[in-house]
Amino acid sequence: MSKRYTLSHWGLYEVERDAAGVPDLAPFSRDPDPSPIGQGQLSPQMAALRITRPAVRRSWLDNAGRAPERRGLDPFVELEWDEALDLAASEIARVREQFGNRSIFGGSYGWSSAGRFHHAQSQVHRFLNAAGGYVRHVDSYSLGAANVILPHVVAPMDQLMAEHSSWDTLAAHTRLFVSFGGIPVKNSQMNAGGVGIHHTPAALRTLVDAGVRIVNIGPVGDNVGAISGQVEWIPCRPNTDTAVMLAMAQVLLSENLHDRAFLERCCTGFDRFAPYLTGESDGQPKTPAWAEQISGVPAATIARLARDMAATRSMLNVSWAMQRAEHGEQPFWMVVVLAAMMGQIGQPGGGFGVGYGAANLLGSPHIRSKGPTLPQGRNGVTDFIPVARLADMLLGPGASFTYNGETYQYPDIRLVYWAGGNPFHHHQDLNRLRRAWARPETIIVNDPWWSPAARRADIVFPATTTLERNDIGSSTLEAFIVAMRAVESPAGSARDDYDIFAGLARRLGCEADYTEGLDTMGWLQRLYAEARQINKGLGIELPEFDEFWQSGLVDMTAHDRPATMLHDFVAQPAQRPLNTPSGRIEIWSDRIAEMALADCPPHPVWLEKREWLGSAGAAQYPLHLLTDQPARKLHSQLDASPHSMSGKVEGREQVHMHPSEVEQRGLHDGQIVEIFNGRGRCLAAVCANSQIMPRVARLNTGAWYDPCPDTALDRHGNPNVLTRDIAASSLSQGCAAQSCLVEIRAWEGPLPDIEAFQLPQRQSR
């Protein structure tokens, strides 16, 4: 009998069963660095948090003014499926008729399944489109600024990620790898559509063995995995990387180390940027001494490294965290410019990267195949928001906002439908979001677990998990297409998102548009056949569906090949132009100049942040807080699993600080402390860490939001009660979580119980 497999964001697993038929997940035998995260999917701790029946918030059901301020406080009433679906469909119909479809927001972040059919984001959007349309979001919390700036400068982020120079190319040709913000190996445990073979840890070891010099510039030195001890760490204040890059560029220019021929052949606008480097345009030369005052990086170190980069085959990299900050567009723009000045873009082992280590696909050697994709239909509503402006929309209907050079208005949202995500993880300033969340008249959520979002809904539908349904798994630049046959039966009366939406569509008169008469297996066969035809055009032969479904796995590693990003463009810039206005790399952008944005000029610049260690606010809140991806879960998923919990102290997340900062505050390892600023407070456990530079603290995201009633205190260690809900700039409106100042002090008094994993009160009819 063929092996059974299942795919998750954290890896490919072989499904095994004991003598009693109880399933277990074993890491894929060909994965050299399997992640332990996904094995928590079957843990009893997560099973205890399952939503097993449809539930409606008591005040909403009683219709006592709907009492939206009671979200998260009221008990739920459990109902039968037909009654709950009738209520939800009736409410959607009411809102559509009274206020129109532009009063409905379809929220999702797509992480509830690695399967391509049961992809919650696709399902909720397809349903709402069938029902007449909805207000959508664009971009992501991860890459809001990068997604908007890079198409103006070089190419869309998705294209760059898919074309990144492969790790084997780097090992063969790179001699110096310089990364701003490190290479966060823990993040490379995942891909949005699942991981087959984890590449990054082994790839970094190969680079070291090949004699590649690796330099990590940033506020933390332990974000390059097991090779940290073999990496040169240059401490640099958070949010100041652009100043360091500018100073390096000034060295290249002043010492005539820049590649004039490359700049003339493949770029535009360098002549308009150079006066900024020299100080001719603003009176301030961007020298290493100037950058030292901003960043704390010694001027001599900046100058020496710039010369080293110009003298050998060098790869420059920026972590995604660089652009999750105020003015986050600038470091991503500047790394392209710096690499262009060196003239190594398009050369094997040289150029730039935008996120090595951020996900498993960056540096992958696998071919870019086409996996199944569920069509989402046509949206009858044109309104949208940048995803990180959720609270702004809910709190300010009718207010204007700018995005990519255009001005728009926030719609007046009366109903939110959320499936596949947890806004009380992703969003910033959660105390503000909690106020915004009380504005809509109705919030409907599909969720497998009683997550923070489900607890704060009005109607909750129990959704199945990845392991409880049939699906097809695939991901960009991964080598396997996976037949994901159901591993276990649904918990309680949980239903697939597809079945939930089909039931609603039937009641709303749009079932035919939504289902097209197909059940799950019918859709899987259709989507696979479409992908099979597209892949044939790419030179990839996939087996017939029945053979694929029985074998469980399509292996495409035979198509692996080395890659060099932008090689074709650099080889023939006139014949293979970029999709920028000039067809070249834009060091100066006329299009952005026309926008006349004070916070995003037409070339990369250093702009001071409102919250950083050089601002006036640092006197009151002297620590810069970094909020990064957790190592033991993805976002907030599986937070209650044993693997996640084993990384906590007294049930709380750990805040990493330099030993001098711990000593200065009279604290000790493992002590529970209060992290605070003017926006909120949270509890965490101290971890003294010499790999964190002084005046910096690091608190992983992902702890389930657990506020004390009627206070701004989170008991569990969720850093987004502290982060600021502002835009990276008026260009992108991206997330700016990494621009955040705090103070830390010992927690005094009794330690409050953590209630994040306690089930909400439920009542029968």
GUKEGU-569953 format. One record per residue (C-alpha): residue in one letter; x, y, z. Coordinates in steps of 0.1 Angstrom, whole numbers, plus 5000, padded with zeros to 4 digits. Layout:
aXYZ/...
# end
This chain:
m500050005000/s501350354991/k502450585019/r500150855030/y501451205033/t500151535046/l501651885041/s501852175065/h503452515065/w506252355086/g506952045066/l505951735048/y504951445070/e504451075065/v501250955082/e501750655105/r499350465127/d499750245157/a498049905163/a494850085173/g494850295142/v495750615160/p497550845136/d501050995141/l503051235119/a506651135111/p508951385094/f509451325057/s512451085054/r514251295028/d514051625048/p517551695063/d516251955088/p512651875096/s510752115118/p509151975150/i506452245150/g503852055128/q503751755150/g501851965175/q498851945152/l497851615168/s498551725204/p495851685230/q496452045241/m495352175207/a492451925206/a491152065238/l490752405222/r488652285193/i485352455184/t482952155181/r479552325175/p478352645159/a478052915185/v476553265187/r477353535212/r474553575238/s474053945235/w474053925197/l471553645197/d469253825221/n469554135199/a469954365229/g471454645207/r473854365196/a476254505223/p479454495202/e481454615232/r480654275248/r482754085222/g485253875241/l483253895273/d479853735266/p479153365268/f478253175236/v475052985228/e475652665209/l473252605180/e472552335154/w474052395120/d470852485102/e469852755127/a473352905128/l473652915090/d470153065088/l471153345112/a474453415094/a472853415059/s470053635071/e472453885086/i474653895054/a471453955034/r470254235058/v473654415055/r473754375017/e470254515013/q470554805038/f474154915032/g475354735001/n478254494996/r480854765002/s479854745039/i481254385041/f484854325048/g486353985040/g489253925063/s491753635061/y495453575062/g495353245046/w497353045071/s494752785082/s495752525056/a498652445033/g496252275010/r495452464978/f491652394977/h490952435014/h492852765015/a490652975037/q491653305021/s490553174987/q487353015000/v486053325019/h486853554990/r485253314965/f482153294986/l481853674991/n482353734954/a479553494946/a477453684971/g478054014953/g481454124965/y483254264995/v485954505007/r489254335003/h492754395016/v495954414996/d499654335005/s500654165037/y501854245072/s505054065063/l505954265032/g503654575030/a506354825022/a508454595000/n505454494979/v504754854969/i508255004966/l510054724947/p507954734915/h508955094911/v512655014916/v513354674901/a510554404901/p507554284921/m508554104954/d506853784943/q508953774911/l512153844930/m511453574956/a510853324928/e514053414910/h516453444940/s519953314933/s519952954946/w522052844976/d524252614954/t525052914932/l526053114963/a528252834976/a530052804942/h530553174936/t529953404966/r532953504987/l531353765009/f527753745021/v526554065040/s523154055055/f521354345071/g519054195098/g520653855097/i519453535081/p516553425104/v516853045100/k513952985124/n511653165098/s512852935071/q511052645088/m507952745068/n506452835034/a502952965028/g501952655009/g504152405028/v507652275029/g509051955014/i512851985020/h514152245044/h517152405027/t518452695047/p520352535077/a522352295054/a522852575029/l524452805055/r526752525066/t527752465030/l528552835026/v530752825057/d532552505045/a533152675012/g534952955029/v532353225024/r532753515048/i529353595063/v528653925080/n525553995100/i524754365105/g521954435130/p520954455166/v520954085173/g523753825165/d521953495171/n519553505141/v521753295117/g521052955133/a523752705142/i526452895124/s526253205146/g529653135160/q531153145126/v529553465115/e530953815119/w528454025138/i528454405135/p525954545161/c523754815145/r520955015161/p517454905149/n515955105120/t519355265110/d520455025083/t519755265055/a522255515070/v524955245070/m524155145034/l524255515023/a527655555039/m528955245021/a527655394989/q529455714997/v532655525001/l532255354968/l531555684951/s534255884968/e536955614962/n535755544926/l534955184934/h531455194918/d530755034885/r529955324861/a529455094832/f526754884850/l525055204863/e524855344827/r523755014811/c521254874836/c520155164858/t518655514856/g518955804879/f522355764896/d523356114885/r520356254904/f521156034935/a524856104937/p524456464950/y522656324980/l525556104988/t528156384985/g525956625004/e525656864975/s521856844976/d521356885014/g524656995029/q525356665046/p527756415031/k526656065039/t530055965052/p530855665075/a531355915104/w527856055098/a526455705098/e528255605129/q526455885149/i523155735137/s523755365138/g526555305163/v528555115137/p532155245137/a533055455107/a536155245100/t534154925100/i531655075075/a534455195052/r536454875054/l533454655046/a532454875017/r535854825002/d535754445008/m532354424991/a533654594960/a536854384959/t535154044957/r532053854946/s529453974972/m525853904980/l523954174999/n520754065018/v518054245038/s515754065061/w511954125059/a512054295093/m513954585078/q510754705059/r508354635088/a509354975102/e508555345097/h510055445063/g510455065057/e510755125019/q514155285023/p516354985032/f514854765005/w515355044979/m518855114991/v520154754991/v519254744954/v521055074948/l524154964967/a524254634948/a523854824915/m526855044924/m528954734929/g527854614895/q527354254905/i523654214900/g522953924876/q526353774882/p526553424898/g526853464936/g526553844934/g523954114937/f521254134963/g518653924981/v515354044997/g514953795025/y517253495025/g516153305056/a512653455057/a510953145042/n512152815027/l511552924991/l514353194992/g517353034976/s515552714966/p516952514937/h513552374927/i511752464895/r508852714896/s506052484889/k502252564890/g500152414917/p496352404919/t494652734924/l491052784933/p489553064912/q487953344934/g485553484909/r484853854902/n484554104930/g481654344925/v483254594950/t486254804941/d487054924976/f490154794993/i492554875022/p496154795027/v496054505051/a497754685080/r495154965080/l492354745094/a491854945126/d491955275107/m489155155084/l486955045113/l487555355133/g487455605105/p484755535078/g484855795052/a488455915060/s490855935032/f494155745028/t496855745002/y498255424986/n500855404959/g500255754947/e496455754947/t493955874973/y491055654985/q488355655012/y487755405039/p484355235035/d481855205063/i482054845074/r478954685091/l479854315088/v483254135089/y483653775078/w486953625089/a488353285080/g491953155082/g493853405104/n494053585137/p494053965135/f494753975173/h498153835164/h499054015132/h497854365139/q499654635159/d498454825190/l495854555200/n494254785226/r493355015197/l492254715176/r489954595204/r488254935202/a487954915165/w486654555166/a483654685185/r482554905156/p480954655131/e477454535138/t478354175132/i481553965130/i481453605117/v484453375120/n485353025108/d487952875130/p489052525142/w490052655176/w488752905202/s491453155191/p491453525202/a489553615170/a486953345175/r486353455211/r485653805198/a483153705171/d479353705171/i478853395150/v481453115151/f481552825128/p483752525137/a486052455107/t488052145101/t491752135102/t494152035075/l494351675089/e490551635087/r490051685049/n491151585015/d493351834996/i496251894973/g499452044987/s501952244967/s504052564971/t506152794951/l509652664945/e508952334964/a509752004948/f506651804957/i502951804950/v501151614977/a497951414979/m496651515013/r494251245022/a492351305054/v494251165084/e491451175110/s487651245113/p486451605120/a486251715157/g482651735169/s480451875141/a483252075124/r482752125087/d485152215059/d485152585050/y483852485016/d480852315031/i480152615054/f480252855026/a478152625003/g475452625030/l475452995032/a475553034994/r472552804991/r470553035015/l471653344997/g470853224962/c474353194949/e475252834954/a475652764917/d478153044913/y480052924944/t480152544940/e479652514902/g478052184910/l481252024924/d481951854957/t485451854972/m486751564951/g485351714920/w487152034926/l490451854934/q490251664901/r489451984882/l492152194898/y494751914894/a493851874857/e494252254851/a497652254869/r498751944850/q498052124817/i499952434827/n502952234840/k503052044807/g503752374790/l506552434815/g508152104806/i506851924837/e504851604832/l502551524860/p500751184863/e497051144859/f494951234889/d494150874900/e497750774899/f498751084918/w496051034945/q497150674950/s500950734950/g500551034973/l503551234960/v504851394928/d508551444930/m509951724908/t513551724921/a514851604887/h514051954875/d516352124901/r518752384886/p521052654898/a519653014896/t520953364894/m518553644899/l518153904871/h520753724850/d518653754818/f517954124823/v521554204830/a522754004800/q520354184776/p518854494793/a517454624761/q515954294749/r514754184783/p513754504801/l512354514836/n508754614841/t509754954856/p508855274837/s512355294823/g512854914819/r515854954841/i516754954878/e515455294890/i517755464915/w515655774910/s511955724903/d510155994883/r506855814892/i507455854929/a508656204924/e505256284908/m503556164940/a505256434960/l505256234993/a507156395022/d507856055037/c509055875005/p511256094983/p512155984947/h515455814957/p516455624988/v517255845019/w517755835056/l514655955074/e514455975111/k511755765128/r509355885154/e510355595177/w513955485176/l516955515199/g517855855186/s514456015192/a513256215222/g510955935233/a513955725242/a514455925274/q511155785288/y511255445270/p514955365265/l514655015249/h513954945212/l511654645211/l512054395183/t509054175176/d510053885154/q508653555142/p508653285169/a510852975166/r508352735180/k505252815160/l504153005129/h502553335138/s500153235166/q499352885152/l499752595176/d500652825205/a499152585230/s501152285217/p503852125239/h506652245215/s505452605218/m504852585256/s508252435263/g509852765252/k507952975277/v508653045314/e505653015338/g503553005307/r504753335293/e506953435264/q510553535270/v511953875264/h515653875255/m517954155268/h521654225270/p522954115304/s523954485312/e520254585307/v519154305330/e521654405357/q520854775354/r517254705362/g518054465391/l516454175373/h517453815368/d516953525344/g513453385344/q511953675364/i508553785353/v508654145341/e506254415328/i507054555294/f505254885289/n504855215270/g502055455264/r500055205243/g499954905266/r501654655289/c502454285288/l504154035310/a507153825299/a510053635314/v513553775313/c516253595292/a519753755295/n521353725261/s524753865251/q523753835214/i521354125219/m522954465218/p522454705247/r519254915246/v517454655226/a514854395237/r513454115216/l510053955223/n508753695198/t505253745184/g502653465186/a501353445222/w497553425221/y496153765231/d495153745268/p494154085282/c493154145318/p489554265317/d489254645316/t493054695315/a495754745288/l497754455303/d498354135283/r499153845307/h500753615281/g503453815264/n501853945232/p504154225220/n501454375198/v499854545227/l503054765226/t503654815188/r502455125171/d499655115146/i501055355120/a501955325083/a505455265071/s504755565048/s501955725028/l503255534998/s502755175011/q500655205043/g502654895054/c503154765089/a505654955110/a505854715140/q509654725143/s509655105152/c508755065189/l510155195222/v509455045256/e510655015292/i510954705313/r510554675351/a509954395376/w506354275380/e505154355415/g502254185432/p500353855425/l500953705391/p497653685371/d496553355358/i496853305320/e493453255305/a494353245268/f493752865266/q490652855287/l487452785267/p484853065267/q481653005286/r479152815264/q475452775270/s472752565254/r469652715238/
# end
